[in-house]
Amino acid sequence: MSRTHETREQLPSWCAHPQLRPVWERIRDRFEKEGLEAHGRVRVVVDSREGRHALGELLGRTVVLDHANVDLTELDQRLADRSGIGGLDAVLTAVFGTPPTDRPARRAAARAAREEPLVLAAELVNTSWSPQWVAQLRRLGLLTGRADATELVTSAAVVLNHLTPHDEGSAPPAPAWPGAVGTRSRVELAARLLGDAHGLDPDTVLHRVVLHGLAAASAQQTPDGARDRDALWARYGIAPDLLSRTCLVWRLRAHDSGPLTDRLDLAHASGDPVHVTDWDVRRAGGLRLSCEEHVLVCENPRVLEAFAEQQVPGWTVVCTAGEPNLIVRSIVDALASSVGGVRYHGDFDWGGIRIADRLIDPPHLVPWLMEVDDYLAALRPDGPPLVGTPVEPSWSPELGAAMRAHGRAVHEESTLTRMLVEARRV
C-alpha cells in the first residue's frame, strides 16, 4: 500500500466529505498559484444545505450562505492542529492522491530549462553578433522543449565558429557565389565537422539554427526562400552540393588550362551546348571566362537550343532554366563584370519579369527585345492568361501597363523566330 493511499485512509471524515470536492479544488488552485504558501483568502460556493454543513465543519464555524471566504492561513493551522496528518499541503495530497504543484517554481524551472541552451549558445559562440542570434532563437522557440537542445546548440556552434569571423569589428564576408575558390558542399562540411553528412540538410532543425547564426553574422534577416538561403550559405563558401545544380551554356570558354577549359573548348569546337556544375568551377579554381562578341542570357533551354541548332555566329548563350540557381548566377556575374553589355531575354509573364528585374540589377544586364512593342508584337488574344501577383518591370513601366491591360502572357519560345532574326542583325 502506497504512502499516499495510507494518508488518504487516515483523512478525517470532516475533510473527506464528498460535498467538499469543489471547495478543495478552489483551495488547491489558490494554494498552487501561491507557491504552496498558505496565505490569502479564497471565495468558495456551496449550493446545498449538506454542503454548507460540511464546509462549516471544515472551517469550525457556521456557514449559512451559499458562499464563504476561506482564510488559507487559518485553515492551514486548523488542519495542522486537528487533521492528524498535517497542514494544508498534506491534506490536499490526501484528498487528490497527488501532491499539489508549486506553479511558480515549475514556471521558473521551465524558464531555466528554456534558457539553458540559449546561455550555452552565447558561451560557445562568443561574438559581437551572437546576441542577435540568441535573441532570434529565443523569439522563435526553436529549441524550446527539445530533449536534444544542448546537442543542437553544440553542433551549431561548431559550424558557426568554423565559418564566421570572430574578431571584433570584422566585416561579414562579401557576397560570393559558389564559383569562388574554396567552395565546399554543405554535405562535405557536415560530414567533416559533425560526422553526419546529412546533419545540415535543409529539413533539419540544426540547419535552421545555423542559418539564423549566419544571418546574424551577416547583419541581415534570415532568408525565407530556398534560393536566398543558398545565397546566404554561399557567402561563406558553402553550396548545398557541387553536382545537382547546373548551368547550360553554348559557346562559352575559359581562359586557363584544366578539365573545365578542355570541356568548354571541345563543346565550342563542335558547336554543342554543355552543362557546367559547381564541381567544375571548384576544380578550375574559379571563373575566368571568355565569350563571343555578344552574350545572351535566356530563360528557356529551347532558346539556347535554337541558337545552337542554327549556329548563330558571334553569340554566346547562357540559360537560367527558369529561376537562376547559384551556379547560373556565378557565371552571369562573371560575364557581366568582365565583358559588360550582357543581354537578357525571358518570358513576358509575372514570374519572367521578376527574374529579369533580379538579373538586371545587379549585375546590370540589358533587357533585349523586352519592351512594350516586343510584347505587343508577339501577343495573341488566345494566349495563356497572366497569373499571380503583377510585377512592375523596372526598365519599362509601359510594358507593365500593357501586360496588365491585356492580361495575357507571352512565353519566350513564342518570340524565338524574331530573336534569331534580330541576333543575326546585331
JOURDA-V373983 format. One record per helix or strand. SS is the DSSP state (hx for helix, st for strand). FROM is the first residue (numbers start at 1). LEN is the number of residues. If there is no record, write none. Layout:
ss	from	len
SS	FROM	LEN
SS	FROM	LEN
This chain:
ss	from	len
hx	3	8
hx	13	4
hx	18	16
st	41	5
hx	49	11
st	67	5
hx	72	11
hx	88	9
hx	103	22
hx	130	11
hx	149	15
st	184	2
hx	186	9
hx	205	13
hx	226	9
st	238	2
st	246	5
st	253	2
hx	259	12
st	274	4
hx	278	7
st	289	2
st	294	5
hx	301	10
st	315	5
hx	326	13
st	343	3
st	348	1
hx	350	11
st	366	2
hx	372	7
st	385	1
hx	397	10
st	408	1
st	410	1
hx	412	14
